[in-house]
Amino acid sequence: MKEGIHALAFNYRGSWRSEGLYTLRNSLRDVRSAIEYLKSPSMVERFSIDVTNIAIAGYSFGGGMALLGSLYDSSVRKVVDVAGMDLCELARQVKKDDRVREALEKTLEEGMSTTGMIRSHGVKGGIEELLETMDEYDLVKHAEELAEKNLLLIAGWQDNQVTLEANILPLYRALQKCGAKNVEIEVFNSHHQFTNVRDALASRIISWIKKKQ
C-alpha cells in the first residue's frame, strides 16, 4: 500500500474470525467473491480501482488458490504464487505415504483445537474432501489456461513443506510446454516462512506488479 497499490486481504470462511465452514471449495469460492467485490461499482467508485489491472497474490495454500481463483475471471491477468501448494500433489502424497497423512492430520487438528484457526467438518472430513476432489486442484492440468496469465512463481531453496521439485517446477515446465510467454520464477535462499528475505520478497513482488506486461 505504501507503494500506491490498493491491497485487499481476507481470511477464508471458517478461518480465524471469518464466519462459515472451512472447505477447499469454499476457499476457492472466497477468492472469486473477493474478485467480484473489488469489481463491484461501489468499490470501484470509492477507491478508484482499475478493474483491468487486478493482481492476485497468495502464499502457501493461498498460492494454489490464487492460481486457480484467477481462472474465474479472464480480466485478472496477474498472479503471484509464493510457495504455492499444489493440493493434488499433496493428495497423492497422502495416498501413498502414511507419514504424510499423519502430518496433515496433526496440522488440521492443531488448527481446529489448539489455535482455533479453522472451523470445518473435522480432520477426517477435510482429508476426505481433499482426496475426493484432488483433480479439481491439479495445477499442472490447468497449465494451458494459466499460460494466458502473467505469472510470478516464487519458491525457497530450503522449503521442505512446499518443495520446488514437487510443487513449483512441474507447473513451470507445464506452462513452458503450453507456450506461456509471461512467466517468471524466483527462488530465494530461504525456507517456507521467508523470514530472512521478507524485504527482498516484498520488493520483488511490488516491482513485478508495477511492471507493464
Backbone torsions as a table, in degrees:
resi	resn	phi	psi	omega
1	MET	NA	-33.7	177.8
2	LYS	-62.7	-22.8	-179.0
3	GLU	-92.9	10.3	177.2
4	GLY	83.8	20.2	179.3
5	ILE	-107.2	122.8	173.7
6	HIS	-62.3	137.5	-178.8
7	ALA	-133.8	130.4	175.1
8	LEU	-118.0	124.1	175.6
9	ALA	-119.3	143.5	179.8
10	PHE	-146.6	161.3	172.5
11	ASN	-102.2	136.7	176.9
12	TYR	-58.4	149.2	178.8
13	ARG	-56.9	141.3	-178.4
14	GLY	80.5	4.4	176.9
15	SER	-119.4	142.5	-175.3
16	TRP	50.1	-121.5	-175.5
17	ARG	-98.5	4.7	177.9
18	SER	-73.3	137.5	-178.8
19	GLU	-74.2	169.1	177.2
20	GLY	92.4	-169.5	-178.4
21	LEU	-112.7	140.5	-179.9
22	TYR	-83.7	117.7	171.6
23	THR	-139.9	165.6	178.6
24	LEU	-64.1	-46.1	-178.7
25	ARG	-65.2	-38.8	177.3
26	ASN	-63.5	-38.7	179.7
27	SER	-62.3	-41.9	179.3
28	LEU	-67.8	-38.4	176.5
29	ARG	-63.4	-34.0	-179.4
30	ASP	-66.1	-34.9	175.9
31	VAL	-63.3	-43.8	178.8
32	ARG	-62.9	-41.8	179.1
33	SER	-62.6	-37.9	179.6
34	ALA	-64.3	-40.6	178.0
35	ILE	-63.1	-46.8	-179.4
36	GLU	-62.6	-37.3	179.1
37	TYR	-63.0	-45.5	179.8
38	LEU	-64.2	-31.6	-176.8
39	LYS	-90.6	-0.2	179.8
40	SER	-67.5	146.0	-177.2
41	PRO	-53.7	-39.7	-178.1
42	SER	-65.0	-41.3	179.7
43	MET	-70.5	-40.8	179.0
44	VAL	-59.9	-43.5	-179.5
45	GLU	-69.9	-42.9	-175.1
46	ARG	-66.5	-40.4	-173.9
47	PHE	-114.3	7.6	-179.4
48	SER	53.5	51.3	-176.7
49	ILE	-78.7	131.9	174.4
50	ASP	-87.2	100.3	-174.6
51	VAL	-71.5	-8.3	176.9
52	THR	-90.4	-0.8	-175.7
53	ASN	-136.7	54.3	179.0
54	ILE	-97.5	129.8	176.2
55	ALA	-115.2	141.7	175.7
56	ILE	-111.2	134.2	177.4
57	ALA	-128.5	139.7	178.9
58	GLY	-145.6	153.5	-178.1
59	TYR	-121.7	133.9	177.1
60	SER	59.5	-118.2	175.4
61	PHE	-54.2	-41.1	-179.1
62	GLY	-66.4	-23.8	177.9
63	GLY	-65.0	-46.1	176.6
64	GLY	-64.5	-39.9	178.6
65	MET	-64.4	-37.0	179.1
66	ALA	-64.2	-45.0	179.6
67	LEU	-61.8	-50.1	-178.6
68	LEU	-68.5	-38.7	-179.4
69	GLY	-64.1	-30.3	-179.5
70	SER	-65.9	-21.2	-177.7
71	LEU	-73.7	-14.2	178.0
72	TYR	-69.5	-23.9	-170.8
73	ASP	-139.4	114.2	-176.8
74	SER	-66.7	-19.5	-179.9
75	SER	-77.4	-15.1	176.0
76	VAL	-82.0	105.9	-171.0
77	ARG	-99.2	-21.5	-172.6
78	LYS	-117.6	134.0	177.7
79	VAL	-136.8	130.5	174.3
80	VAL	-109.2	120.1	-178.6
81	ASP	-112.4	107.0	-179.4
82	VAL	-101.2	109.4	-179.8
83	ALA	49.8	46.7	-174.3
84	GLY	-71.1	136.4	-178.5
85	MET	-89.9	129.5	171.5
86	ASP	-88.5	105.7	-174.7
87	LEU	-64.4	-28.9	177.5
88	CYS	-66.5	-40.0	176.8
89	GLU	-64.5	-40.4	176.6
90	LEU	-60.3	-43.7	179.8
91	ALA	-62.2	-40.4	178.3
92	ARG	-62.2	-40.7	179.0
93	GLN	-67.3	-39.3	178.2
94	VAL	-61.2	-40.0	-178.6
95	LYS	-66.2	-36.5	-172.7
96	LYS	-100.0	-12.3	-175.0
97	ASP	-135.8	111.9	-179.1
98	ASP	-62.4	-27.7	179.7
99	ARG	-67.1	-36.0	177.2
100	VAL	-67.6	-42.4	177.7
101	ARG	-61.0	-44.3	179.9
102	GLU	-63.1	-40.1	179.2
103	ALA	-66.0	-39.9	178.8
104	LEU	-66.9	-41.8	177.8
105	GLU	-60.0	-42.1	179.5
106	LYS	-63.6	-43.2	179.6
107	THR	-62.0	-44.1	-179.5
108	LEU	-67.4	-39.5	178.8
109	GLU	-63.2	-42.0	178.7
110	GLU	-64.9	-39.2	-179.8
111	GLY	-65.5	-31.8	-177.4
112	MET	-89.9	-37.1	-173.1
113	SER	-103.8	-44.8	-174.6
114	THR	-76.4	-51.1	-176.3
115	THR	-96.8	-19.7	-175.8
116	GLY	70.4	18.4	-176.0
117	MET	-69.9	-35.8	-172.9
118	ILE	-119.8	135.3	171.6
119	ARG	-121.4	112.8	-173.3
120	SER	-143.0	-164.9	177.4
121	HIS	-81.8	7.5	179.4
122	GLY	103.9	168.2	-177.1
123	VAL	-60.8	-48.5	-178.6
124	LYS	-60.8	-44.8	-179.6
125	GLY	-63.8	-38.3	179.9
126	GLY	-65.1	-42.3	179.8
127	ILE	-70.7	-37.6	176.9
128	GLU	-61.4	-42.3	178.9
129	GLU	-63.3	-42.5	178.9
130	LEU	-57.6	-47.7	-176.4
131	LEU	-71.5	-34.1	-177.9
132	GLU	-76.1	-28.2	-174.5
133	THR	-114.8	14.5	-170.9
134	MET	-55.3	-36.9	-177.7
135	ASP	-65.2	-25.9	179.9
136	GLU	-66.8	-22.9	-174.0
137	TYR	-109.7	14.5	-179.5
138	ASP	-74.9	105.6	-176.2
139	LEU	-64.7	-37.1	-178.8
140	VAL	-63.7	-38.9	179.3
141	LYS	-66.6	-20.8	178.8
142	HIS	-98.0	11.4	-174.6
143	ALA	-59.8	-39.3	-177.7
144	GLU	-62.5	-40.8	177.5
145	GLU	-69.9	-42.2	-178.3
146	LEU	-68.0	-25.0	-178.7
147	ALA	-63.4	-17.4	178.6
148	GLU	-81.2	-10.2	-177.6
149	LYS	-94.0	167.6	168.3
150	ASN	-94.4	117.9	-170.9
151	LEU	-122.6	138.1	171.1
152	LEU	-120.2	111.5	-179.6
153	LEU	-102.3	123.8	-176.7
154	ILE	-120.2	137.4	-179.8
155	ALA	-141.5	170.8	176.5
156	GLY	-120.8	132.0	-179.7
157	TRP	-58.9	-33.5	-175.3
158	GLN	-98.2	8.8	-178.3
159	ASP	-73.6	115.0	177.7
160	ASN	-106.0	9.2	176.0
161	GLN	-99.1	-51.4	174.6
162	VAL	-118.7	91.1	-170.4
163	THR	-77.2	150.6	177.3
164	LEU	-60.5	-42.1	-175.0
165	GLU	-67.2	-39.3	-173.7
166	ALA	-93.7	-27.4	-171.4
167	ASN	-114.4	-31.4	-174.1
168	ILE	-101.8	-51.4	-175.4
169	LEU	-64.1	-39.5	177.6
170	PRO	-57.7	-41.5	177.6
171	LEU	-67.3	-45.2	-179.1
172	TYR	-58.0	-43.7	-179.6
173	ARG	-69.0	-38.2	177.9
174	ALA	-64.8	-38.3	177.9
175	LEU	-64.2	-40.2	178.4
176	GLN	-62.5	-41.4	178.9
177	LYS	-63.6	-29.9	-179.5
178	CYS	-85.7	3.4	176.8
179	GLY	79.1	24.2	179.3
180	ALA	-59.9	131.6	-175.9
181	LYS	-103.9	-17.3	-174.2
182	ASN	-126.2	61.4	179.1
183	VAL	-124.7	126.9	175.7
184	GLU	-121.6	144.8	177.6
185	ILE	-126.3	134.5	-179.0
186	GLU	-130.8	127.8	179.7
187	VAL	-119.6	120.7	-179.7
188	PHE	-96.1	151.7	175.2
189	ASN	-80.6	76.1	-173.8
190	SER	-154.0	174.6	178.0
191	HIS	-101.6	-165.1	-171.6
192	HIS	-65.1	-29.9	-176.8
193	GLN	-85.6	-15.1	179.0
194	PHE	56.0	28.7	-174.4
195	THR	-64.9	-27.2	-176.9
196	ASN	-89.1	-2.6	-177.2
197	VAL	-136.3	27.0	-175.3
198	ARG	-56.9	-45.7	-178.3
199	ASP	-64.5	-43.9	179.6
200	ALA	-65.2	-38.4	178.5
201	LEU	-63.3	-47.3	179.5
202	ALA	-61.8	-42.8	-179.7
203	SER	-63.1	-39.6	179.7
204	ARG	-64.0	-43.9	-179.3
205	ILE	-66.2	-44.2	-179.1
206	ILE	-61.4	-47.3	-177.8
207	SER	-64.8	-36.3	179.8
208	TRP	-68.6	-43.2	179.3
209	ILE	-63.0	-39.4	-177.6
210	LYS	-76.3	-19.5	-177.5
211	LYS	-67.3	136.7	177.9
212	LYS	-73.9	127.6	-177.0
213	GLN	-128.6	NA	NA
